[in-house]
Amino acid sequence: MIVGVLKEIKSDERRVALTPAGVPAFVGHGHTVLIERGAGIGSDLDDYAYRAAGAKIIEGPAKIWKDAEMILKVKEPQASEFKYLRPGLVLFTYLHLAPDQSQAHELLKRRVSAIGYETVQLDDGSLPLLAPMSEVAGSLSIQAGAWCLQSQNGGRGILLSGASGVRPGKVLVLGGGIAGSNACRVAAGVGAEVTIMDLNPTRLRYLNDLFAGRVMTLMSNRATIEEEVPQADLVIGTVLLPGARTPRLISLKTVKRMKRGAAIVDLSIDQGGISETSRPTTHADPIYIEHDVVHYCVTNMPGAVPHTSTYALTNTTLSYALEIADHGLLEAGLRNPALRRGLNTHEGQVVHPAVAGALKLRPHSPWK
């Protein structure tokens, strides 16, 4: 199979979908790897390293889009890349189709077989290709939130750790998964007063044991959210429903009740956002203020630390991509249920049930 790796063009996105260390895995199995010139520069990976590993360096994206049978990316195709999409192409990347109908319809119209990293799901319900970026984003969220709370950014002028004789800041984390637990770890580590909410009592017991009482755990429900959010200095949204739109747990009414200069860091923005006031932002223009609350809703937060993020991501995606290259998409899906669950679109049809529900379409599986 011919595997293509492109330079990401989304705003301030410097990650790359394959490291030089991953190239020999494909070449050793008889596959060809095409790398767009400069694709790895943002992650401190130069063309020489890719060439030495056995890849072919290609000038510009057009030839790679044309020749590759499978495209590996980090972020979803941008509007300027839609013209390259074609029938039979396998696209393996983060997609987040539920809130992005324009992208979804392009993939359907052009009959692309698209697998979303975020929907590859193991039998236990875990998301192995989302986990590393959730870990990075969760850790970054406290760093970003602390910056939002600085007065020059419109924040309350709160230091999360507090100071001698001064109370620490209050952090509320919505969602107890990998992103949420990492946000808690960092927030508790700097000395903030931390509360985490989740629907799963088993998960809350685990988090209570993990943090040895340093983090307060609460069952998530509308009444408790409406009570806790206005008391927080910083709210971190980390809720995820695989393939589906994120539920908007924070209403406009609740945002209006928040403290002047409080902050929301919405890690769920890729799937639509956790607040009614959330809308996507970029690293170049990361925040906006609405109802006196600072909102940080960058859709590719791990792109701020591309070297770490690239290695964390490709450590997990490589084996799945190699499986597709070795066996073809449909056979790989038969062999590996996690990949089968990850397929979003195929030959003009929506495959993933949650994506289909968000788009109000019927799912169709190529595996009968």
Phi, psi and omega in degrees: 000146175266119183251127181248138178236123187256158169282127182291139183244359176297148184310123175058028177263115185243004176286166176222152190277354180208135175269163176304327181295337179277341183300313182300335178298320177285312182299320180295340177261010175088012180265160177254134180245122177254126180242127176293136181306129178081007184299327185261000186302319182296338178257016179064038178237114187267165182298326181300319181296321178293316180297318180296333180278350177114005178276159173259127181271126185242136179280120176077165186274337192302312183294323179295313177302322184286318189269330187288141174271332174227129177257127173258126178227178172256309181251165182299154177302136176274165185305323181289347179263351182303326183297340181273344183293142185208159178301140176087347179289136173262123180244122183238108187192177167287131184246307181052060187282335187307314180267006188236076185293328181296316177295316181301316182290329175295316179297322179289314182299323184264006171057044179275141172268104189246123177253128180266126175309322187285352180246000171292120193225130178282170182299331181275005179091353181284159185242089191295333182268347173269332187306313183295323179284331174295321178298314180295312182297319178299317178294320180292333187299325180287321176301313179294318181295321178298322178294318179299327183282353177289143189297327182292345178259008181094002183278179185286351184078035183261133169265119187303326182281348187070196177207172181305121180081004182234133183297146174286168177286157179259124180246129176244124180250123178259111182111122186255026177280204184295315179297315181296318181292325177289324174299318178299315182302313182289316181297316178294326181295328179272355175100012178288162173270113194243135173233137176235140182237141178205160179277342189262110182296329178295318178296320179295321176298319178299314182294323178298318177291319183300317184263006173049044176082358180284346180236133176279133179249134181226143172292138182273127170204166187301316183298317181291321177299314181295336177277318188279321184302314181295341180274346186276148169276325182224126177247128178249121179261119183229015185289138179218132169245114188309119176081343186257167177289141177295133176293139180275091186280338181253112182280163176302319179300320180290320177301318181296338180270354181290160179297145175298124180087004172292170185225147171240124171250112190256093178287346181275005187297331177302329181255021174113339176098151186266346182242149176295343180260004182278138172213150188298141173231178182237168176297328180290331180218074196280338189233158168213160181245125178225127183054040177067017178246131179280126180249128175242109188228048180289128187281346179226060184307315181298345176296345177288338179233068192295327182296308178298314185295319180299313180293320179296320181289310185290338174301329184259329184281335189303312185296325179289317179297321180293324178297319177295316180297321183289321191244352188083157188300307187292319178294321178298322178293324176294321182285327189232104181301330180297318177293321180300318179291338184278345183290124181263313180225150179202124176050046174082008180238148171280134182255315186288125185300319182291322176296316178301318179298318180294327181268359182059045177235164177270135178285146177227123180264134175283352179257105183264000000 
